[in-house]
Amino acid sequence: MEHSMSPLTLYLAAPRGFCAGVDRAIKIVEMALTKWGAPVYVRHEIVHNKYVVDSLREKGAIFVEELDECPDDRPVIFSAHGVPKSVPAEAQRRNMIHVDATCPLVTKVHNEAARHHSDGLQMVMIGHEGHPEVLGTMGQLPDGEVILVETVEDVAAIQPRDPERLAFITQTTLSVDDTAAIVEALKLRFPAITGPAREDICYATTNRQAAVKAVAHKIDALLVIGAPNSSNSKRLVEVGSAAGCAYSQLVMRADQIDWRAIEGARAVGVTAGASAPEVLVNEVIDAFRARYDVTVELVETAQENIEFKVPRVLRESA
């Protein structure tokens, strides 16, 4: 049978998969379970990946959307996406043990917003409405102090208090190219607006998008392994399409691959969003090996060696 399998090249994008902030957040939950035993509560999915969340649930993590679903006497962890200021304040008021797993690169944006606010500037945030990172960042400042824009069109419609006293910030997981266009529109309409030296899109988002662009012209189809609620994963699908890939698809894992859609493909790109574990990438490669005579090629555009420390409370013994 073996010889009748069609040849197919899998181009594996690198960097792909876990970033330093996700790595750290997962480690925080695991260390909290070791230190305090089960159950440990987590407010919102620690990272946007079902496989990761399910495996932590099996170890004794309980995932809730809000703090009022948590008892006072068990530790609670805040997800990597960050939380509004009101959340730790409430945990404090209830004397709960709380550990913040917010990615340091998101915290950096929080601090930036606070600094601009104390300078008397109103903020414009580029991001996706309702995403937990956006809720967390906007929730650093009083209501009305952060205006959200999602598109270039939105820029024309906003009415800031004082067009001379504005700054912008962004969600960390946006499309680099789309964001550049929105920043351009903001600067055109509000020449006095100040912003970060480099946009707030993080290194991992930027690197994963660059790797997709590098692979796009070699492939007939792109598979992005990630969750439907994962912003950075959905952006990879869009970047693939924008870079000319005819078929660009988000799959949670191998059993979601639409084999008929990629029939006849000779070259397929594979990448994974920042919250997708490598085990799911291997599962996809195995699924291809079962159906094709596969050659795997790595397309590497950067090396990542960033690591973030976990909070001190977890490094001290119980």
C-alpha positions in Angstrom: 0.0 0.0 0.0 2.8 2.4 1.1 3.9 3.2 -2.4 0.5 4.5 -3.6 0.5 7.4 -1.1 0.9 10.8 -2.8 4.0 12.8 -1.9 3.4 15.9 0.2 5.7 18.5 1.7 4.8 19.9 5.1 6.4 23.2 5.8 6.6 23.8 9.5 6.7 27.4 10.4 9.1 28.5 13.2 8.6 30.2 15.6 5.2 28.7 16.3 3.3 27.5 19.4 3.9 28.5 23.0 5.3 31.9 23.8 7.1 32.8 27.1 3.9 34.4 28.6 1.9 31.2 27.9 4.6 29.0 29.2 4.8 31.0 32.4 1.0 31.1 32.9 0.7 27.3 32.6 3.7 26.9 35.0 2.0 29.2 37.5 -1.1 27.0 37.6 1.0 23.8 38.0 3.1 25.3 40.7 0.1 26.6 42.6 -1.4 23.1 42.6 1.8 21.7 43.9 2.1 24.4 46.6 -1.6 24.6 47.8 -3.1 21.4 46.5 -6.3 21.1 44.6 -8.6 22.8 43.9 -7.0 26.0 42.6 -9.4 28.4 40.9 -8.5 30.2 37.7 -10.4 33.3 36.5 -11.0 32.8 32.8 -9.2 30.2 30.7 -5.5 30.5 31.7 -4.6 30.6 28.0 -7.0 30.2 25.1 -6.5 26.5 24.4 -9.0 23.7 25.2 -6.3 21.0 25.4 -4.3 23.0 27.9 -7.3 23.9 30.0 -8.6 20.3 30.0 -5.2 18.9 31.1 -5.0 21.5 34.0 -8.6 20.7 35.0 -7.6 17.1 35.3 -4.9 18.2 37.7 -7.3 20.1 39.9 -7.7 23.5 38.4 -11.3 24.9 38.4 -12.0 27.5 35.7 -14.5 30.2 36.3 -15.4 33.5 34.5 -15.7 35.7 37.5 -14.3 36.1 41.0 -17.7 35.7 42.7 -17.7 32.0 41.6 -14.6 31.4 43.8 -14.6 30.6 47.5 -12.6 32.9 49.8 -10.4 30.1 51.1 -8.8 28.7 47.9 -6.2 30.4 45.8 -7.3 32.1 42.6 -5.1 32.7 39.5 -5.7 35.5 37.0 -5.2 34.4 33.4 -2.4 35.4 31.0 -4.6 38.0 29.3 -4.7 40.3 32.3 -7.6 41.6 34.4 -9.3 45.0 35.1 -7.9 46.7 38.3 -11.2 45.9 40.1 -10.4 42.2 40.1 -7.3 42.1 42.3 -8.9 44.8 44.5 -11.9 42.6 45.1 -9.6 39.5 45.8 -7.7 41.7 48.3 -10.9 42.8 50.0 -11.9 39.1 50.4 -8.5 38.2 51.7 -8.0 35.6 49.0 -4.7 34.2 48.0 -4.3 35.5 44.4 -1.6 35.0 41.9 -1.4 37.1 38.7 -0.5 35.1 35.6 -0.8 38.2 33.4 1.8 38.1 30.7 4.6 40.7 31.5 4.2 42.1 28.0 0.5 42.8 28.7 1.4 44.3 32.1 3.8 46.6 30.2 0.9 47.9 28.2 -1.1 48.4 31.5 1.7 50.4 32.9 2.0 52.5 29.7 -1.7 53.3 29.9 -1.4 54.3 33.6 1.6 56.5 32.8 -0.2 58.4 30.0 -3.3 58.7 32.2 -1.3 60.3 34.9 0.1 62.7 32.3 -3.5 63.7 31.6 -3.9 62.0 28.3 -6.9 60.1 27.1 -6.1 56.7 25.5 -7.1 55.2 22.2 -6.8 51.4 22.3 -6.5 49.4 19.2 -8.0 46.0 19.9 -10.9 43.6 19.6 -14.1 44.4 21.6 -14.9 41.9 24.3 -11.5 40.2 24.2 -10.2 39.6 27.8 -7.0 41.4 27.2 -8.8 44.4 26.0 -11.2 44.3 29.0 -8.2 44.0 31.3 -6.3 46.9 29.7 -9.3 49.2 29.5 -10.1 48.3 33.1 -6.8 49.8 34.3 -8.3 53.3 33.9 -11.6 54.9 34.8 -14.6 54.6 32.4 -14.3 56.8 29.4 -10.6 57.2 29.6 -9.9 54.5 27.0 -11.6 54.7 23.6 -11.6 51.4 21.6 -11.0 51.2 17.9 -11.0 48.0 15.9 -10.6 49.3 12.3 -9.4 52.2 10.2 -13.1 53.2 9.8 -13.5 53.4 13.5 -10.8 56.1 13.7 -13.0 58.6 11.7 -15.9 58.2 14.1 -14.3 58.7 17.6 -14.8 61.9 19.5 -12.0 62.3 22.1 -12.2 65.0 24.8 -9.2 66.9 23.4 -7.5 65.8 20.2 -4.3 67.5 21.4 -4.1 65.2 24.5 -4.2 61.7 23.2 -2.0 58.6 23.3 -2.6 55.1 21.8 -1.9 51.6 23.0 -2.7 48.2 21.4 -3.6 44.7 22.2 -0.5 42.5 22.1 -2.0 39.9 19.6 -3.1 41.9 16.6 -2.1 41.7 13.0 1.1 43.7 12.5 0.0 45.0 9.1 -3.6 45.9 10.0 -2.4 47.7 13.1 0.1 49.7 11.1 -2.8 51.0 8.9 -4.9 52.0 12.0 -1.9 53.8 13.6 -1.4 55.6 10.3 -5.0 56.7 10.3 -4.8 57.9 14.0 -1.7 59.9 13.2 -3.3 61.5 10.2 -6.5 62.5 12.1 -4.7 63.4 15.4 -1.2 64.6 14.6 -0.5 65.3 18.3 -1.2 61.6 19.3 1.7 59.9 21.2 2.3 56.2 21.1 4.8 53.5 22.0 8.2 53.6 20.2 7.3 50.2 18.7 3.6 49.2 18.8 2.5 47.0 21.7 2.2 43.9 19.6 4.5 41.4 21.3 7.6 39.7 19.9 5.8 36.3 19.7 2.8 37.6 17.7 5.2 39.4 15.4 7.5 36.4 14.9 4.7 34.0 14.3 3.1 36.3 11.6 6.5 36.7 9.9 7.0 33.0 9.8 3.6 32.5 8.1 4.5 35.2 5.5 7.8 33.4 4.8 6.0 30.1 4.1 2.9 31.4 2.3 4.4 31.5 -1.2 5.6 27.9 -0.9 2.2 26.3 0.0 -1.2 25.4 -1.4 -2.8 25.4 2.1 -2.1 26.7 5.6 -3.3 25.0 8.8 -3.1 27.1 12.0 -3.4 25.0 15.1 -5.2 27.1 17.7 -8.5 27.9 19.4 -11.4 29.9 17.9 -11.3 32.3 20.8 -7.5 32.8 20.4 -6.9 36.2 18.9 -3.3 35.6 17.9 -4.3 32.3 16.2 -7.1 33.9 14.2 -4.6 36.6 13.1 -2.3 33.9 11.7 -5.1 32.6 9.5 -5.7 36.1 8.2 -2.0 36.8 7.6 -1.8 33.5 5.6 -4.7 34.6 3.4 -3.4 38.1 3.0 0.0 36.7 1.9 -1.7 34.8 -0.9 -2.3 31.4 0.5 -5.5 30.1 -1.2 -6.7 28.0 1.7 -6.0 29.1 5.3 -7.7 27.3 8.1 -7.9 27.3 11.9 -8.1 23.8 13.4 -8.1 23.0 17.1 -6.5 19.7 16.5 -5.9 17.0 13.8 -9.5 15.6 13.9 -10.8 19.0 12.6 -8.7 18.9 9.4 -11.0 19.1 6.3 -9.1 16.6 4.2 -11.4 17.2 1.1 -10.5 20.9 1.1 -6.8 20.2 0.8 -7.2 17.3 -1.7 -4.6 17.7 -4.5 -2.3 19.9 -2.3 1.4 19.2 -2.7 2.6 21.6 -0.1 0.9 22.4 3.2 2.1 24.9 5.8 1.6 24.2 9.5 1.9 26.7 12.3 0.4 27.0 15.8 -0.9 29.9 17.8 0.9 31.1 21.0 -1.3 29.0 23.3 -1.2 25.8 21.3 1.1 23.0 22.7 3.6 21.3 20.3 1.9 17.9 21.0 -1.0 19.1 18.9 1.4 20.0 16.0 2.9 16.5 16.2 -0.6 15.0 16.1 -1.3 16.9 12.9 2.0 15.8 11.3 1.1 12.1 12.2 -2.4 12.6 10.6 -0.7 13.7 7.4 1.8 10.8 7.6 -1.1 8.4 7.8 -2.5 9.8 4.5 0.5 11.0 2.4 4.2 10.3 1.8 5.3 13.2 3.9 8.5 15.3 3.8 8.8 17.8 6.6 10.7 21.0 6.1 11.3 23.7 8.7 10.9 27.4 7.7 12.6 29.3 10.5 12.6 33.1 10.5 13.7 33.8 14.1 15.0 32.1 17.2 13.2 32.7 20.5 14.9 32.3 23.8 12.8 34.6 26.1 11.8 33.3 29.5 9.7 35.0 32.2 10.1 34.3 35.9 7.1 33.1 37.9 5.8 35.2 40.8 7.9 35.0 43.9 5.1 33.6 46.0 5.3 30.4 44.0 9.1 30.1 44.3 8.9 30.1 48.1 7.9 26.8 49.8 4.5 26.5 51.4 
